[in-house]
Amino acid sequence: MKLLLDTHALIWFLNDHSSLSPRAKSVIEHPETESFVSIASLWEIAIKMNLGKLDLGAPFETLFPAQLELNGFIQLPVNIEHLYVLERLPSHHRDPFDRLLIAQAQVEGLTLVSCDPHFYAYGSTLLW
């Protein structure tokens, strides 16, 4: 299975937080799963850490890309094809980071790991 972790799913996975569903954790940890992390999620984390809205216990540059490598996560860049789809998405949800993740998942054929109910409005394949 090929997954794209939503920002909260990534944070909860890295912190072994109980908010991450057991099913999502199990699939992420499965050896045949390819888990992707969007640069948009990393950007969102960096912004929230800078604003003091998120504390992960270590500086961003200490955590990333080390945690991605440690967990076998693949960094997903933003490319022009993602933006073509993003531009055409209906406005069911206003969060720009989430909308970009939805577009990336659609273009790349990835299952989103998220508990965000807004994603269903876009016909996204979700795992939770």
N, C-alpha and C positions, 0 to 999 in steps of 0.2 A: 504494500500500500504506500502511496505517496501523500504526505501530509504537508500542510502549511499551518504552522502554529500561530494563532492569534497572540497578540502581545500578552494578554493576561494568562493564557495557557503556557507561554514560554516562562513567564515569571514564576507561576505556580509550580511548574515542573522543576525549574532550577532550585527553588526553595523547598521542594518536597512538601508543598502546602496541601492540606486536606481539601481545599476548594477544587483542586483538579480531580475530575472524576476518575474512579479506578479504571474504568474502561479506556479512557483517553490515555492515562499513564501506561497501561499495559500495551496498548497499540504503539505508542511512541517508543517504548522500550523494546519492542519486538525486533529481533535481529534483521528481519527482512524488510522492515519499514524504512523508507527514506523520508526523513523529516527536514523540511525547509523552514528557514527563518528569513522573513523579508527584511531587507535593509530599512524598510519603512517602520517595522517594529523596533529595530535597534535605534532608529532616529527618535521614535516616540519615547523610548526608555531614556535616552540621553536628555531629551527635553525635560521630561518629568524629574529626572535626577537633578538637573541644573536648577529647576524651579523649587526644589525641596519637597516635591510632592511624592517622591519615591526614594526609599533608601534600601539598597540591596546589600548593605554591609561592607561594600568595597567600592572603590572608584570604577567608573565605567571602563576605563582603559585596562584595568586589572581583570575585570570580568570577561570582557569581549576583546578579541575573538576566542580567548582560552576556553570559555564554557561551551562555545559552539563546537570547537574541536574535541573537547573532552566527551561530549555527548553525541558526536557524529552528526551534528546538524549541518546542513548545507545552506550557505548564505545565498539568498535569492535577490539579485539586483533588480532595480526597476528599469524596464526597457520601454521603448516607444510603443510596442504592441500592447503593453499593459495600459498605457495612457489612452490608446484608441478606445479600448473597452471602457475604461474609467469615464471617459468623456460621454459615453452613450448610456451609462447606468442611470436608471430612474432614481429619483430622490426619495427613496424610502428611509434613508438614514443619512444624517449630516456629518458624521465623523469622517474626516478625510483619510485617516489612517485605515479605518475599517473598509472604506470604499476602495482604497487601493489594494488591500488584501483580497477583497472579493474579485476585483479585476484580475489580479495575478493568479488567483486560484482558477478562474475561468479559462484564462489563456493557457496556463500550464497543465490543466487537468488535475488539479490537486484537491484533496479533501481538506476542508478547513477544520481545525481543532479549536472550537469556540463554544461558549455557552451563551453567546449573544443571540437573542431571538430575532433581531433585525436581519440577520443574515439569511433567514428562510425566505424573506420577501424577494430576494434576488435569485431564488432557485439554486442556491449554493448547496453543495453536498457537505454536510456537517458530521463531525464525530464529537460526541460528548458522552 
